[in-house]
Structure formats: C-alpha cells, structure tokens
C-alpha cells in the first residue's frame, strides 16, 4: 500500500511531465487500480508493454523526485504543520509558543 501512495504522490507532483500516453497508462494502473491485463486489452498492447511503461514511468517520476525533492519537502511541511496543530491544541505556554514560532520560521526559510 505504501508504494501505491508514494507512486500517486509522485504522479501528483510530476505527472504533467509525462507524455499523454504515459499518463493514461500510469493513471489506469496506479490511480484507477486496473490490472496490467485490463489495460493491455483496452489499449490493444501486450501486458508486458504495459508493465514496461509503468516501470519506465516509475523511473522517470523517481528521477524527478531525486533532483527536485518536492514530495519530500511537501511531506516535511505537512508534518511540521501537524506538529504546530498539536502544540496549539495543548496547553499554551511560552515553550509551546516558542516551538510553534521556530517550526513556522523553518517552514518559511525553506520556501
């Protein structure tokens, strides 16, 4: 399940950089949960061809992430905001306020 989540996140961030043909096949496999056989039959290509296309798209999307780190940065920011919410929901004291400010500043510095 984790791989599907990672693949869908990569597609959300970098999917527009794929060709239309690549996007259609990758969406069917990852997002629509079609089998390789279903996609192959629908598109009139071999199951192996679909498999190769999905693997190629995975390599392309992972390559973009290795260079740009957008998904990684998004996940880190999401976790930071979650922590800010936890601190804001707890007893407000100077220590929590200071930590909230520190996390917020770190988010701002990274963008």
Backbone as CSV, one residue per row, in Angstrom:
resi,resn,N_x,N_y,N_z,CA_x,CA_y,CA_z,C_x,C_y,C_z
1,UNK,0.823,-1.197,0.000,0.000,0.000,0.000,0.863,1.255,0.000
2,UNK,1.954,1.207,0.731,2.823,2.371,0.809,3.382,2.749,-0.559
3,UNK,3.710,1.745,-1.390,4.237,2.016,-2.723,3.208,2.717,-3.599
4,UNK,1.948,2.336,-3.476,0.892,2.978,-4.253,0.748,4.433,-3.813
5,UNK,0.821,4.674,-2.506,0.739,6.040,-2.002,1.904,6.870,-2.529
6,UNK,3.104,6.324,-2.446,4.282,7.039,-2.939,4.158,7.308,-4.435
7,UNK,3.742,6.302,-5.190,3.584,6.469,-6.630,2.541,7.525,-6.963
8,UNK,1.441,7.535,-6.228,0.402,8.530,-6.501,0.872,9.932,-6.123
9,UNK,1.667,10.043,-5.064,2.220,11.355,-4.696,3.184,11.843,-5.781
10,UNK,4.056,10.968,-6.228,4.983,11.338,-7.294,4.212,11.763,-8.542
11,UNK,3.163,11.039,-8.863,2.352,11.381,-10.030,1.668,12.738,-9.835
12,UNK,1.164,12.992,-8.631,0.525,14.290,-8.359,1.484,15.451,-8.608
13,UNK,2.729,15.270,-8.222,3.700,16.352,-8.356,4.326,16.446,-9.745
14,UNK,4.589,15.303,-10.360,5.368,15.316,-11.600,4.642,14.719,-12.807
15,UNK,3.407,14.276,-12.635,2.690,13.593,-13.695,2.555,14.388,-14.978
16,UNK,2.430,15.694,-14.867,2.277,16.522,-16.064,3.525,16.527,-16.937
17,UNK,4.623,16.017,-16.416,5.863,15.952,-17.191,5.950,14.676,-18.036
18,UNK,4.990,13.771,-17.853,4.929,12.567,-18.671,4.182,12.866,-19.970
19,UNK,4.388,12.011,-20.967,3.621,12.169,-22.207,2.170,11.775,-21.929
20,UNK,1.279,12.142,-22.812,-0.137,11.821,-22.641,-0.339,10.302,-22.560
21,UNK,0.337,9.571,-23.420,0.237,8.101,-23.426,0.723,7.526,-22.091
22,UNK,1.853,8.005,-21.597,2.385,7.540,-20.318,1.407,7.855,-19.189
23,UNK,0.867,9.078,-19.197,-0.078,9.472,-18.144,-1.294,8.561,-18.118
24,UNK,-1.854,8.270,-19.278,-3.065,7.444,-19.341,-2.816,6.053,-18.767
25,UNK,-1.728,5.435,-19.166,-1.427,4.083,-18.678,-1.100,4.110,-17.193
26,UNK,-0.300,5.067,-16.764,0.089,5.149,-15.353,-1.126,5.426,-14.475
27,UNK,-2.004,6.317,-14.905,-3.231,6.604,-14.153,-4.093,5.353,-14.029
28,UNK,-4.251,4.644,-15.137,-5.063,3.432,-15.087,-4.499,2.428,-14.094
29,UNK,-3.191,2.266,-14.078,-2.581,1.265,-13.204,-2.523,1.725,-11.752
30,UNK,-2.040,2.923,-11.503,-1.823,3.399,-10.133,-3.097,3.982,-9.519
31,UNK,-3.747,4.880,-10.224,-4.888,5.587,-9.640,-6.207,4.832,-9.785
32,UNK,-6.405,4.195,-10.933,-7.671,3.506,-11.184,-7.629,2.029,-10.809
33,UNK,-6.453,1.544,-10.438,-6.258,0.178,-9.960,-6.664,-0.882,-10.982
34,UNK,-6.436,-0.590,-12.265,-6.669,-1.592,-13.305,-5.488,-2.553,-13.325
35,UNK,-5.733,-3.770,-13.714,-4.649,-4.745,-13.836,-3.888,-4.492,-15.136
36,UNK,-2.700,-5.061,-15.208,-1.914,-4.947,-16.438,-2.683,-5.528,-17.617
37,UNK,-3.353,-6.653,-17.377,-4.124,-7.293,-18.424,-5.293,-6.446,-18.908
38,UNK,-5.986,-5.807,-17.980,-7.109,-4.936,-18.350,-6.646,-3.768,-19.204
39,UNK,-5.550,-3.164,-18.793,-5.010,-2.021,-19.545,-4.545,-2.473,-20.921
40,UNK,-3.856,-3.604,-20.967,-3.351,-4.130,-22.240,-4.503,-4.403,-23.202
41,UNK,-5.547,-5.022,-22.708,-6.689,-5.347,-23.560,-7.376,-4.064,-24.054
42,UNK,-7.546,-3.110,-23.158,-8.205,-1.844,-23.519,-7.400,-1.064,-24.560
43,UNK,-6.092,-1.108,-24.459,-5.217,-0.317,-25.329,-4.727,-1.087,-26.556
44,UNK,-4.963,-2.381,-26.581,-4.521,-3.179,-27.710,-3.016,-3.371,-27.760
45,UNK,-2.398,-3.444,-26.575,-0.953,-3.680,-26.488,-0.725,-4.877,-25.566
46,UNK,0.506,-5.341,-25.509,0.792,-6.509,-24.676,0.827,-6.139,-23.196
47,UNK,0.594,-7.154,-22.387,0.687,-6.976,-20.935,2.109,-6.545,-20.556
48,UNK,3.097,-7.141,-21.222,4.498,-6.781,-20.979,4.763,-5.326,-21.346
49,UNK,4.136,-4.853,-22.414,4.283,-3.456,-22.815,3.752,-2.506,-21.762
50,UNK,2.619,-2.867,-21.169,2.043,-2.052,-20.094,2.977,-2.072,-18.888
51,UNK,3.450,-3.265,-18.533,4.369,-3.407,-17.400,5.615,-2.538,-17.603
52,UNK,6.193,-2.609,-18.790,7.390,-1.819,-19.089,7.105,-0.318,-19.001
53,UNK,5.931,0.101,-19.478,5.566,1.516,-19.433,5.407,1.995,-17.986
54,UNK,4.771,1.193,-17.150,4.594,1.561,-15.739,5.953,1.678,-15.056
55,UNK,6.834,0.715,-15.308,8.179,0.758,-14.712,8.970,1.973,-15.215
56,UNK,8.843,2.272,-16.499,9.526,3.437,-17.067,9.010,4.723,-16.401
57,UNK,7.704,4.810,-16.250,7.125,5.993,-15.601,7.595,6.113,-14.154
58,UNK,7.656,4.974,-13.445,8.174,4.992,-12.070,9.595,5.551,-12.032
59,UNK,10.430,5.086,-12.964,11.823,5.576,-13.005,11.869,7.069,-13.307
60,UNK,11.055,7.514,-14.243,11.027,8.936,-14.605,10.591,9.777,-13.413
61,UNK,9.488,9.387,-12.775,8.957,10.161,-11.652,9.925,10.161,-10.472
62,UNK,10.518,9.003,-10.185,11.514,8.943,-9.095,12.743,9.780,-9.429
63,UNK,13.115,9.830,-10.698,14.240,10.670,-11.113,13.977,12.144,-10.860
64,UNK,12.757,12.583,-11.164,12.401,13.975,-10.871,12.470,14.245,-9.370
65,UNK,11.970,13.302,-8.575,11.988,13.497,-7.128,13.419,13.532,-6.590
66,UNK,14.304,12.701,-7.136,15.702,12.705,-6.699,16.356,14.061,-6.964
67,UNK,15.937,14.720,-8.031,16.521,16.014,-8.377,15.839,17.183,-7.678
68,UNK,14.527,17.116,-7.537,13.771,18.281,-7.058,13.287,18.182,-5.613
69,UNK,13.073,16.992,-5.103,12.666,16.749,-3.711,11.355,17.442,-3.332
70,UNK,10.439,17.615,-4.258,9.182,18.300,-3.949,8.283,17.482,-3.031
71,UNK,8.196,16.189,-3.253,7.359,15.340,-2.405,7.943,15.289,-0.996
72,UNK,9.239,15.167,-0.913,9.909,15.139,0.390,9.655,16.438,1.157
73,UNK,9.799,17.551,0.477,9.565,18.851,1.132,8.106,19.015,1.537
74,UNK,7.193,18.568,0.681,5.770,18.640,0.992,5.460,17.809,2.244
75,UNK,6.001,16.586,2.295,5.757,15.703,3.442,6.311,16.305,4.728
76,UNK,7.489,16.894,4.653,8.099,17.533,5.825,7.256,18.712,6.287
77,UNK,6.797,19.531,5.367,5.966,20.680,5.723,4.651,20.218,6.342
78,UNK,4.066,19.171,5.775,2.822,18.618,6.313,3.016,18.149,7.752
79,UNK,4.123,17.464,8.006,4.432,17.007,9.360,4.661,18.199,10.307
80,UNK,5.347,19.224,9.822,5.565,20.423,10.644,4.243,21.096,11.012
81,UNK,3.334,21.196,10.061,2.030,21.813,10.327,1.238,20.958,11.317
82,UNK,1.330,19.633,11.158,0.670,18.727,12.117,1.201,18.981,13.531
83,UNK,2.515,19.154,13.649,3.121,19.420,14.971,2.661,20.774,15.511
84,UNK,2.577,21.772,14.659,2.080,23.085,15.093,0.655,22.951,15.625
85,UNK,-0.177,22.199,14.942,-1.561,21.989,15.390,-1.605,21.293,16.749
86,UNK,-0.744,20.286,16.941,-0.686,19.602,18.235,-0.297,20.575,19.340
87,UNK,0.696,21.392,19.076,1.145,22.363,20.082,0.057,23.390,20.376
88,UNK,-0.651,23.815,19.340,-1.708,24.813,19.522,-2.884,24.233,20.303
89,UNK,-3.129,22.926,20.170,-4.219,22.274,20.892,-3.859,21.956,22.336
90,UNK,-2.578,21.947,22.662,-2.156,21.642,24.028,-2.164,22.928,24.848
91,UNK,-1.761,22.796,26.089,-1.699,23.968,26.954,-0.756,25.006,26.349
92,UNK,-1.289,26.181,26.146,-0.469,27.246,25.574,0.431,27.803,26.679
93,UNK,1.716,27.671,26.440,2.700,28.250,27.346,3.841,28.793,26.494
94,UNK,4.749,29.474,27.118,5.833,30.121,26.377,6.675,29.122,25.599
95,UNK,6.891,27.940,26.183,7.687,26.913,25.496,7.001,26.479,24.193
96,UNK,5.697,26.220,24.249,4.960,25.811,23.051,4.916,26.925,22.014
97,UNK,4.721,28.149,22.464,4.697,29.285,21.543,6.051,29.424,20.853
98,UNK,7.106,29.263,21.608,8.452,29.342,21.028,8.677,28.239,20.007
99,UNK,8.215,27.034,20.307,8.385,25.933,19.364,7.555,26.166,18.097
100,UNK,6.339,26.670,18.266,5.492,26.993,17.107,6.191,28.017,16.221
101,UNK,6.728,29.055,16.819,7.437,30.085,16.050,8.655,29.507,15.342
102,UNK,9.389,28.626,16.029,10.578,28.026,15.440,10.202,27.167,14.225
103,UNK,9.167,26.348,14.371,8.730,25.490,13.252,8.234,26.351,12.096
104,UNK,7.459,27.377,12.407,6.937,28.265,11.364,8.076,28.962,10.623
105,UNK,9.075,29.419,11.341,10.209,30.077,10.712,10.988,29.110,9.828
106,UNK,11.117,27.870,10.284,11.799,26.852,9.485,11.049,26.602,8.179
107,UNK,9.720,26.550,8.244,8.924,26.395,7.017,9.159,27.574,6.086
108,UNK,9.113,28.777,6.630,9.326,29.976,5.798,10.722,30.019,5.191
109,UNK,11.714,29.595,5.946,13.095,29.613,5.444,13.307,28.611,4.314
110,UNK,12.523,27.538,4.314,12.685,26.504,3.298,11.942,26.803,2.008
111,UNK,11.159,27.894,1.965,10.416,28.219,0.753,10.676,29.600,0.285
